[in-house]
Amino acid sequence: MSVISIFMIGIGLSMDAFAVSIAKGMTMKKQEVWKYAIILGFFFGLFQAGMPVIGWWVGSYFQELISSVDHWIAFGLLAVIGLNMIREAVKGEEDVDSSLTLSTIIVLAIATSIDALAVGISFAFLQVNIWMAASIIGITTFVLSIIAVVIGNRLGGVLEKYAGILGGIILIGISTKILIEHLFF
């Protein structure tokens, strides 16, 4: 598999992290954007790089088990976080940023990288250099997530009052998209 193909896979895998980063960026204070952009980019990139390695290692042994529940896990995690963002925005809680704890970041990173686990399983069958592939996927996700947080923050400034609600709706939409794709396509 060529480097270009792996890069394109990396872009595809990073789209959920990209959308979540936009949603989270909408609710951040301007002075904290770069700090959280790098933190989110790091964790999203790390998990997007690590999951294919785990999937590659596990190989086909657990393929059926993983593919039968991965969409439900991602759906549940993202939907709960999205509902929480909407609840905070409707209640008018001042610091929506406080929901960006390490545990929230890790849950988001896991939820947005579960598909990468399945890709790693396919990489085992295709005899792809997993370390090169994981590096490309992780770096691509890192860069795109940082860009997305900044874009989201700029949008959030424009939509200030509704940013938390819109961000929550985006997360719920992503979770629903993941579920529908896995159940019907």
DRENMARKE-434880 format. One record per residue (C-alpha): residue in three letters; residue number from 1; x, y, z. Coordinates in Angstrom, 1 decimal, m for minus. Layout:
BEGIN
("ALA",NUM,(X,Y,Z))
...
end
This chain:
BEGIN
("MET",1,(0.0,0.0,0.0))
("SER",2,(1.4,3.4,m1.0))
("VAL",3,(2.1,6.3,1.3))
("ILE",4,(m0.5,8.3,m0.5))
("SER",5,(m3.1,5.6,0.1))
("ILE",6,(m2.3,5.5,3.8))
("PHE",7,(m2.4,9.3,4.0))
("MET",8,(m5.9,9.3,2.4))
("ILE",9,(m6.9,6.6,4.9))
("GLY",10,(m5.5,8.9,7.6))
("ILE",11,(m7.7,11.8,6.4))
("GLY",12,(m10.8,9.6,6.3))
("LEU",13,(m10.1,8.3,9.8))
("SER",14,(m9.5,11.7,11.2))
("MET",15,(m12.8,13.2,10.1))
("ASP",16,(m14.7,12.2,13.3))
("ALA",17,(m11.9,13.7,15.4))
("PHE",18,(m12.0,16.8,13.1))
("ALA",19,(m15.7,17.3,13.6))
("VAL",20,(m15.4,16.7,17.4))
("SER",21,(m12.6,19.2,17.5))
("ILE",22,(m14.7,21.8,15.8))
("ALA",23,(m17.5,21.2,18.3))
("LYS",24,(m15.2,21.5,21.2))
("GLY",25,(m13.4,24.6,19.8))
("MET",26,(m16.8,26.4,19.6))
("THR",27,(m17.0,26.4,23.4))
("MET",28,(m13.5,27.4,24.3))
("LYS",29,(m12.3,30.7,25.5))
("LYS",30,(m10.1,32.5,23.0))
("GLN",31,(m7.1,32.6,25.3))
("GLU",32,(m7.2,28.8,25.8))
("VAL",33,(m7.6,27.8,22.1))
("TRP",34,(m4.0,26.9,21.3))
("LYS",35,(m3.5,25.1,24.5))
("TYR",36,(m6.5,22.8,24.0))
("ALA",37,(m6.0,22.5,20.3))
("ILE",38,(m2.6,21.0,20.9))
("ILE",39,(m3.9,18.8,23.8))
("LEU",40,(m6.8,17.5,21.7))
("GLY",41,(m4.6,17.1,18.6))
("PHE",42,(m2.1,15.1,20.7))
("PHE",43,(m4.7,12.7,22.2))
("PHE",44,(m6.7,12.3,19.0))
("GLY",45,(m3.5,11.7,17.0))
("LEU",46,(m2.1,9.3,19.6))
("PHE",47,(m5.3,7.2,19.7))
("GLN",48,(m5.7,7.3,15.9))
("ALA",49,(m2.1,6.0,15.6))
("GLY",50,(m2.4,3.5,18.4))
("MET",51,(m5.7,1.9,17.4))
("PRO",52,(m4.5,0.5,14.1))
("VAL",53,(m1.4,m0.9,15.9))
("ILE",54,(m3.7,m2.7,18.3))
("GLY",55,(m6.0,m3.8,15.5))
("TRP",56,(m3.0,m5.1,13.5))
("TRP",57,(m1.8,m7.0,16.5))
("VAL",58,(m5.1,m8.5,17.3))
("GLY",59,(m5.5,m9.4,13.6))
("SER",60,(m8.5,m11.3,12.5))
("TYR",61,(m9.0,m13.3,15.8))
("PHE",62,(m11.3,m10.7,17.3))
("GLN",63,(m12.5,m9.1,14.1))
("GLU",64,(m16.1,m10.2,14.4))
("LEU",65,(m16.4,m9.3,18.1))
("ILE",66,(m15.0,m5.8,17.6))
("SER",67,(m17.0,m5.0,14.4))
("SER",68,(m20.2,m6.1,16.0))
("VAL",69,(m20.0,m3.5,18.9))
("ASP",70,(m17.7,m0.7,17.8))
("HIS",71,(m20.4,1.4,16.4))
("TRP",72,(m22.6,1.1,19.6))
("ILE",73,(m19.6,2.1,21.8))
("ALA",74,(m18.8,5.2,19.6))
("PHE",75,(m22.5,6.1,19.4))
("GLY",76,(m23.0,5.9,23.2))
("LEU",77,(m19.9,7.9,24.1))
("LEU",78,(m20.4,10.7,21.6))
("ALA",79,(m24.1,11.0,22.3))
("VAL",80,(m23.7,11.3,26.0))
("ILE",81,(m21.0,13.9,25.7))
("GLY",82,(m23.1,15.8,23.1))
("LEU",83,(m26.2,15.7,25.4))
("ASN",84,(m24.0,17.0,28.3))
("MET",85,(m22.8,19.9,26.1))
("ILE",86,(m26.4,20.8,25.2))
("ARG",87,(m27.4,20.5,28.9))
("GLU",88,(m24.6,22.8,30.0))
("ALA",89,(m25.4,25.4,27.3))
("VAL",90,(m29.1,25.4,28.0))
("LYS",91,(m28.5,25.8,31.8))
("GLY",92,(m26.2,28.7,30.9))
("GLU",93,(m23.2,27.3,32.8))
("GLU",94,(m20.4,29.7,32.6))
("ASP",95,(m17.4,27.4,32.0))
("VAL",96,(m18.2,24.9,29.3))
("ASP",97,(m14.4,24.5,29.1))
("SER",98,(m14.5,22.7,32.4))
("SER",99,(m16.0,19.7,30.7))
("LEU",100,(m12.7,19.3,28.8))
("THR",101,(m11.1,17.2,31.5))
("LEU",102,(m8.5,14.5,30.8))
("SER",103,(m11.2,11.8,31.2))
("THR",104,(m13.5,13.6,28.6))
("ILE",105,(m10.6,14.0,26.2))
("ILE",106,(m9.7,10.3,26.5))
("VAL",107,(m13.4,9.2,26.0))
("LEU",108,(m13.6,11.5,22.9))
("ALA",109,(m10.3,10.1,21.6))
("ILE",110,(m11.5,6.5,22.0))
("ALA",111,(m14.9,7.2,20.5))
("THR",112,(m13.4,8.8,17.4))
("SER",113,(m10.7,6.2,16.9))
("ILE",114,(m12.6,2.9,17.1))
("ASP",115,(m12.8,2.7,13.3))
("ALA",116,(m9.0,2.9,13.2))
("LEU",117,(m9.0,m0.4,15.1))
("ALA",118,(m10.8,m2.2,12.3))
("VAL",119,(m8.5,m0.5,9.8))
("GLY",120,(m5.6,m2.0,11.7))
("ILE",121,(m7.1,m5.4,11.4))
("SER",122,(m7.3,m5.0,7.6))
("PHE",123,(m3.7,m3.8,7.6))
("ALA",124,(m2.6,m7.1,9.1))
("PHE",125,(m4.2,m8.9,6.2))
("LEU",126,(m2.7,m6.5,3.6))
("GLN",127,(0.8,m6.8,5.2))
("VAL",128,(1.1,m3.0,5.6))
("ASN",129,(4.1,m1.6,7.4))
("ILE",130,(2.1,m0.8,10.6))
("TRP",131,(4.6,1.6,12.1))
("MET",132,(4.7,3.8,9.0))
("ALA",133,(0.9,3.7,8.6))
("ALA",134,(0.3,4.5,12.3))
("SER",135,(2.7,7.4,12.1))
("ILE",136,(1.0,8.9,9.0))
("ILE",137,(m2.5,8.4,10.5))
("GLY",138,(m1.5,9.9,13.8))
("ILE",139,(0.3,13.0,12.4))
("THR",140,(m2.6,13.6,9.9))
("THR",141,(m5.1,13.5,12.8))
("PHE",142,(m3.0,15.7,15.0))
("VAL",143,(m2.7,18.4,12.4))
("LEU",144,(m6.3,18.3,11.3))
("SER",145,(m7.6,18.3,14.9))
("ILE",146,(m5.6,21.5,15.7))
("ILE",147,(m6.9,23.2,12.6))
("ALA",148,(m10.5,22.1,13.5))
("VAL",149,(m10.3,23.5,17.1))
("VAL",150,(m9.2,26.9,15.7))
("ILE",151,(m12.0,26.9,13.1))
("GLY",152,(m14.5,25.8,15.7))
("ASN",153,(m13.4,28.6,18.1))
("ARG",154,(m13.8,31.2,15.4))
("LEU",155,(m17.3,29.9,14.6))
("GLY",156,(m18.1,29.8,18.3))
("GLY",157,(m17.3,33.5,18.6))
("VAL",158,(m19.8,34.2,15.9))
("LEU",159,(m22.4,31.9,17.3))
("GLU",160,(m21.5,32.6,20.9))
("LYS",161,(m24.8,32.0,22.6))
("TYR",162,(m25.6,28.8,20.7))
("ALA",163,(m22.1,27.3,20.4))
("GLY",164,(m22.6,24.8,23.1))
("ILE",165,(m25.9,23.6,21.7))
("LEU",166,(m24.6,23.5,18.2))
("GLY",167,(m21.5,21.6,19.4))
("GLY",168,(m23.6,19.1,21.2))
("ILE",169,(m25.8,18.6,18.2))
("ILE",170,(m22.7,18.0,16.0))
("LEU",171,(m21.5,15.3,18.4))
("ILE",172,(m24.9,13.6,18.5))
("GLY",173,(m25.0,13.9,14.7))
("ILE",174,(m21.6,12.2,14.4))
("SER",175,(m22.6,9.5,16.8))
("THR",176,(m25.8,8.8,14.8))
("LYS",177,(m23.8,8.8,11.5))
("ILE",178,(m21.4,6.2,12.9))
("LEU",179,(m24.3,4.1,14.0))
("ILE",180,(m26.2,4.3,10.7))
("GLU",181,(m23.1,3.6,8.7))
("HIS",182,(m22.3,0.5,10.6))
("LEU",183,(m25.9,m0.8,10.8))
("PHE",184,(m27.0,m0.1,7.2))
("PHE",185,(m23.9,0.3,4.9))
end
